[in-house]
Amino acid sequence: MYRFFFRLVFRRMDPEQAHRLAFRWIRFAARIPVLRTVVAAVLAPRFQELRTEAFGLRMHGPFGLAAGFDKNAVAIDGMAMLGFDHIEIGTVTGEPQPGNPGKRLFRLVADRALINRMGFNNEGSAAVAARLAARTPVFRTTVGVNIGKTKVVPEGEAIGDYVTSAERLAGHADYLVVNVSSPNTPGLRSLQAVDQLRPLLTAVREAADRTVTDRRVPLLVKIAPDLADADIDAVADLAVDLGLDGIIATNTTIARDGLGLTSDASLTAETGGLSGAPLKARSLEVLRRLYARVGDRITLVGVGGVENADDVWQRILAGATLVQGYSAFIYEGPFWSRAIHRGLAARLAAGPYSTLADAVGADTRKVIA
């Protein structure tokens, strides 16, 4: 039904306009008590065997919504209503910014992919922190907060910008993510170099600790799929050395060649980050490399090209404790999370593992044994 509606309506609309329309519907449903209860009962069934613990947080399951969909924390309950086990908001910057000029979001329907050059459009960390502080949760869910650099802030002043956001947002975050891997903010990806990443992550860790004194806010870093293998290893070693809680692998890619894209060349040539199915193989490769390097010392979050329960299960076997998706939601619609949870429960029941935790990294361990 949704696929028919997508072809009939959404596909004919500008992607950003379609996003705003869908967003309004989700938020509207979540504000009506009876309606949201019915929707959640249908779209967010709970499977006890899928309950997951990651960096000290208990979740209904391992599958969450990646950053980028809800940039300003306005639809957390709506997305929980649709069955996501954790919601990562953002990316949020120190100062509000409109992002890049349009047109900046493109659907590659034939490839089940998206290209975006949104440029961290958001209301800024002060506004988002105020919204989170005023929030009265309807559904119990885990909320991650993804922070990035304000575009106009020079690279040399990036640490202060991240620290400002961390100080404002850490108290409202179940976990905090440092995003240094979006291709749409000039100079941002250079912060992935370990000589720049170390002081940045150290400063954000210290900011979170002095702001939130009654608990430890888990800190993660999100990396790009375009890093060379040696750089992936360096980030992994740095994360272990600093005692980070997790690594999210991966963000969007700037690559186009070798991905087998079949969409019109005028679309594939658009600048920005590519997400969706073509990213699947590389994101999985990065995840496996990270797990082989860090094992169970750090929680890994797999994202990039995740479309169905098979993809989620594959990420878990590769080493991910949590898995996120976004692009496929555009193509699959509101029943997407339900289908993934049902498929995961079936795979767990049919496999040799007693729990999801037992399955984490099982395939990668076989390869490196």
N, C-alpha and C positions, 0 to 999 in steps of 0.2 A: 504493500500500500504506500509506504513512504517513498519507495523508489519511483513509483508512478507519479506521486506528488512532486518529487524532486525534478523529474523530467518535464512535468507540465508547468510548474511554477518557479521553483528556485533556480533551475538551470537558465531560465530566461531573464533572471534578475541579476543586477550587479552583485557580485559576491559580498561586498560590505553591506549593501542594502538588505540582502537576504539574511546575513548574520544578525543585523539589528532587529529584523522582523522576528526571527526565531527566538532571539534573546528576549524580546518583549513577551512573547507567548509563554516562554518558560517562567519568567518572573511573575507574570500574571497568575499562572496556575499555582505557583508556590505561595501566593498570598491568600488563596482561598482555602480554608481549613479542610472542608470535606473533599474538595477536588484534589488537593495535594495528597491527602491520605489515600484516595483511590488510585491516583497515578503511581504513587510510591509502591502500593501493594502489587500493582501490575508490573511495573518496570524495575523495581528494586527488590526482588526476592532475596532473602538472606540464606546462605548455606553455611551451617556451622562449621563444616569441614574446611571452608575457605578462610576462616578467620586467620588474620595475619598480624604478626608483631614485627615492627621495624623501628630501629633506633629508640626503643623503649615505648613506642606508641602502639596501641592496639587498634586494629581496623577490622571492619566487616570482611574485607577481602583484599586482594593485592592490586586491584585494577583502579586506577585513578585518572583524572582529567589533567592533561598537561597544561603548563602555563601558556598563555596566549589567548585563550577563549574568554576568560573572565578577567580582564586586565585591572578592573577597579573594585573587585569584591562586591559586586552588586547582585550576583545570582548564585551564591554558595548553596543556599537551601534548594534552589531550583535544580542545580546540577546533582546534588545529593538525592533529590527526589527521583532523578533519572537513573540512579543506581551506581554512581561513581563512589568508590570507597574512600577516596581522598580527592581533594580539590586543591590544585595549585594555582593561586591567583598571580596576576602580574603578566609581564614584567613591570614592576613599579620603579620609578626613578626618583631621585632626590627632589627634583622640581617638576611641576606639571609641564607637559609638552604635547603638541598636537600630532607629533610623528611626521612622517614624510608626506609630501603632497600626493594626492590621488592621480591616477589610478594606481593602487598599491597592493591589491590582492587579486590573484588569478587562479581559476580552476583549470586544471589539466584533467578533464573528465576521462579521457581515454586511458590515462595513466593512473587514475585514482590518486591524484596528487594535487598539491597547492604550491603556488609560489607567492611569497609575501615579502614586501619591503615596508612593513608598517612603521618601523622606526620607533618602537617603544611608545606609542601613543597612550597616554594615561594621565590621570588627574594629579599625580604626584604623591609622595609618601605621606605628607601631612594629611591630605584629604582621605586617603585610603585608610590610614591609621584611625582617623576619627570615625570612619564608617565601621570599621571592625570593632572599635571600642563600644559603639552604640548598638551593635548587633545582638539580637536575642535569637539564638539558634532554634530552629524548628526540628531539624534532623541532626542526630549525632554524626559528625563526620570529622575527618582530619583536614585541617587547613594549612597548606604550605604557602609561604610568601616568597616569591621570586623577585630579587632586586637587581637592577642594572644601573648603568651610568647614564646620567643626563647628557644629552647630545652636546650642549654648549659648554660643558665642563671640559677643560683641557685634560689630556691624558695624564699629565703630571699631577693633577688635582683629583684624580679619580678616587683615590682611597677615601678622602674626606667626604666625597659625595656618597659613596657606599655606606660609610659610617653613619652619616646623617639618616639614611633610610633605615639602617639596622637599628639605630637608637629609637626611631619612631615606631618601627613595626615589630621588633622582636617580641615584645610583650603580648602581641596579638597573634603570634604565629605558633603553630604546633611544630613546624620546622621552617628553617630559613634557607634559601638557595641563592648563591652568588652566581649570577649569569654573566659569563665572560665570553660567550660563544655565539651571540647573534651576529649575523653578517651585515645587519642594517644600521649599526651605529659605528661611524668611522673610528678606527683605532681600538675598538673594543676587543677584538680577537687577539690583539697583541698582548693583552693582559693574561692570556693563557700561558705565556712563557713563565717558567717556574721562578725566575728571578724577580718578576713582577707579581706573580700570583702569590708567592709566599707572604710578602708584607701586606698584601690586600686581605688575604684570608685571615691572617693573624690579627689585623686591625678590626675586621668584622667580628671575629670571635670575641675579642676583648670588649667591643661595644655591646654585643649581646649579653655578655656576662655581667657587665657593670649596670646594664639597664634592667635585666631580669635576674633578681637575686634569689628567688624562691624555687627555681628549677633551672635545669640546663636546656637551653633551646638547641636542638640538633641543627648542625650546619652542614650543608651540602654544596658542591660546586657542579655546575652544568657545563659540559665540554662539547666541542664540535666534532662531527664525524670526519672532518677534513684534516685533523691533526695527523702528522706522521706517527708511525708506530713508536718510534723512540720518544716522541713527545707525550704520547699516551702513557708510556711507562714512567716517564718523569713526573707527570701529574699524579699517577697512582702512588708512586713512592712519596711524593710530597704530601698527599692526603694521609697516608699512614703516619708519616713523620709528625704532622701537625695534629693528629688525632681527630681528623674530620669524621663526621658521622656517615657521610655518603657521597657518592658520585652519580650524577644523572647522565646517562649516555643514550642518545645524543640529541643535540640541537639540529636545526636544519642544515642543509648542505648548499654550498655554492657551486658544486660540481654539476655538470650536465652530461659530459661525455661518459660513455660506458654504462649508462643507466638504462639503456634500452627504451628511451622515451619515444612515444608514438604520436603525441599531440602535435598540433600545428607548430611549425618552427617559429612563427611569430610569437607564440606563447612561451615556448621553451627558452627563447632568447631573452625573455624578460629578466632583469636583474632582481636579486633578492634570494631568500632562502627557500630551497625546495624541500617540501615535506611530503609524507605519504608513502605509498607502496614502493616507489623506486629507491627509497632510502633504506629499505628493510635489510638488505644483505650487509651493507656497510655498518649500520648501527649494531646489528647482531655480532659482526666481527669485532667491533670495538668492545662490546660488552664481554665477549669471551676472553679477549686479551686482558681486560681489566680484572676479571675474576681469576684468571690464571696468575695474575700478578699479586692481587691482594687477598684472594681467598675470602674467608669469612671475617676478616678483620674490619672490613668496611661494608656497609650496606650499599648495594648497587640498585639503581633504578633504570630499567630498560624502557626506551622510548624511541620512536622513529620507524615508520612503516608498519605499525601494529594495526591489523585489520580484523582479526577474528581470534577465537579461542586457541586455535593452533599456534598463532603467533605469540600469544601470551604464554602459553605452555612452553614453547620453545625458548622464550626469554628466561623463564624460570629455570629450566634445565641448564641454560647457559650460565646462570649465576645471578639473575635478578630476583631480589626479594619482592620488589614492587615493580609494576609495569604501568606505563601511562600511554594514553592515546589522545588524539585530537582530530587529525585530518580525516580519518575514516568516519568520524561522527557526522561530518558533513554529508557523506555519501550513504551512510547506513541509517541515520536517524535515531529516534528516541528509544528504539528497542535494542540498540547496539549493546549496551552494557548488560542487559538481561541475557542476551544470547551468549555473551562471553562468560558470564558467571555460570550459566547452565553447562556450557561446553567444558569449562574448567572442572566443575564438579564431576562430570562424566569421565574426563581424562584421569582425574585423581583416583576415582573409584576403579577404573580399569587397569591402573598401573601398579607398580610394585611398591609405591611409597605410601606410608601411613599418613603423612601430613604434607602440606605444601613445603614446609621448612625442610623436610627430608629431600625434597626434589630440587631445591635450590642448588644449582651448580653441578648437578649429577653428571650431565653429559660432558662438561668441561673437565671435571675431575677424571673421567675415564680417558680422555685424550692425553692429559698430562701425567697420568699415572705411570 
